[in-house]
Amino acid sequence: MDEAEPGRSALALPRGLSRFSAGPLEEYRRSVAALMREARRAVSPEGMGTTDLRALYVTGAHPSRPSALARTLGLSPAAATQLIDRLERRGFVRRAPHPNDRRGTVLTVTPRGRTAYRAASRRVERLFRELTDEMSPEGLAALRTGAREVAEILARRSSRAAA
């Protein structure tokens, strides 16, 4: 394991990356982490995590194959199987034979899953509304602009890497 230089923390910024340039992105990272903690708290009364909520959203839009759900959520097949097993045990989703592929299955959201999804979604929406209601118009505009710019930069980088 590499040792930190004397007088430098092992978690210090890499050389060449100034605190000024990293500061805004580090603040953004911390705020997103705090927002995710609050979102997890918002969905926890339904016994769900944020990934569970996303899975119900995707599956509720149309029946999904487990492999398609895994790809959409960015999960490995093993992690998706654990997620689906958990949701099925809770009575939120049901596995059914695929209508056109006798080897395959599709996932559908149960009435209980729809009820849990709606309740959790309402709490997350309330959290977001409360946060934005407390922000100044200038802060909200800056958030929109900054988020849009970061997304555009990352999309450009991604398209250049794919080329």
N, C-alpha and C positions, 0 to 999 in steps of 0.2 A: 504494500500500500504506500502511495506517495505521501511524504510528509510535507506539511505546510512549511513555507519559508519562515524563519524566525520573525516574530512580530506580525505575521499574516495568518489569519484564520484559515483553516482547511476549507471553509465555506465561503471564502472571499471571492469577489468577482474575478473572472479570468482577466489576465493582463490585456490592456487595450480596450476594455469595456469600462467606461467611466460610470460612476454612480449617477451622473446626470442622465446618461443615455439609458441606463437600466432602470432608473427610478420610476418613470411613468409606467413602464410595462410591469415592473414588480408591484406597484400599487394596484394595477389592473388585475394581476394574478391573485393578489391577496383578496381583492374585493370579489372576484369570481369564486374563490374558495369559500369565502364567508357566505356568499349568496347560495352556493350549493349546499352548505351546511343548513342554512335556513330552509331551503327547498326540501331537504331530506326530513327535517323536523315537520314540515307541513304535510308530507305524505305519510309519515310514520303512523298516525292514528289508524290508518287503513291496513297497517301491517305491510306496507310496501316501501321499497326504495325507489329512487328516481329511475333506475333502469327498469324496474317492474312497471312503473307508470308509462315509460316510453314504449315498452313491449305491448302494453294494453292499447296504447294509442295506435301503434302500427297494425296490430292484429284486429283492432276494432274497425279500422278503415276497410279492410277486406280480409277474408281468411288467408292465412299465410302458411307456407311451408316452413318448418323449423330452420332449414338452411337459409331461406330468404330473410327470416327474422334475424338470424345471426349476422348475415352480411349487412343488413340495414343498421343494426345496432353496433356493428364493429366488434362482435364477440367471436371467440373461437367456438367451434362446434360443441366442445365439452362445456364451456361456460353457458352457451345457449341451452343445452340440455338441462343443466342445473337450474337455470332460470325458469324454463318451461315446467320442469318437475315441481318447482316451488309454487308457481302460479296455479298449476293443476291441483296440487294438494290443497291450496287455499280455496279452490272452487272458482277461480277467476277465469281460467281458460279450459277448453276441452280439446282433446286430440280426436280427430275423426279421420276415417279413411279418405284419401284423396279421390275425388269423383272420376278422374281420368287415368290415374296411375295406382294400380292396386298395391304397389310396394310402398307408396308414399302416404304421408299423413298431412293434414292441414290443421291449423289451430284456429279456433273460433273463441271469441269472448263470450262468456256466459252472462246471464242477467246479473248475477252477483258481481262479476268482474266489471260490468258497465256501471253498476251503482257505486262500487269502490272507486273506479276511475273518475267518475263525475265528482264525487266528494273530494278526492285528493286534488283534482284539477282546480276545483273552486278555491281550495285553500292556497294553492300555488298562485293562482291568478290574483287572489286577495293580497298575498304577500307582495307580488310585483306592483300591484296598484298602490298599495300603501307606500312602498319605497319611492315610486315615481311621484306620488302626490307630495311627498316631503322634499323632493328635489326642487331647486330653483329652476325657472325656465332656461336660464343660461347653462346650468349644470346638465340639464336634460339634453339641450342642444349639443353641448360638448360631448356628452356620452354617445349620442347618435353619430356625430361626425367622427369621433375617434374609433368607434366600433366599425363603422363603414370603411374607414381608411385601412384599418388593420385587416379586415376581411378582403378588401381589394388587393392589398399587397400580398397576402397569403395566397389568394387565387392566382395572381400573376406568377408567383414563385412556383406554385404547384404546376401550372401549365408549362412553365419553362422546364421544369424537371421532367415532365412527361414527354417533352418534345425530343 
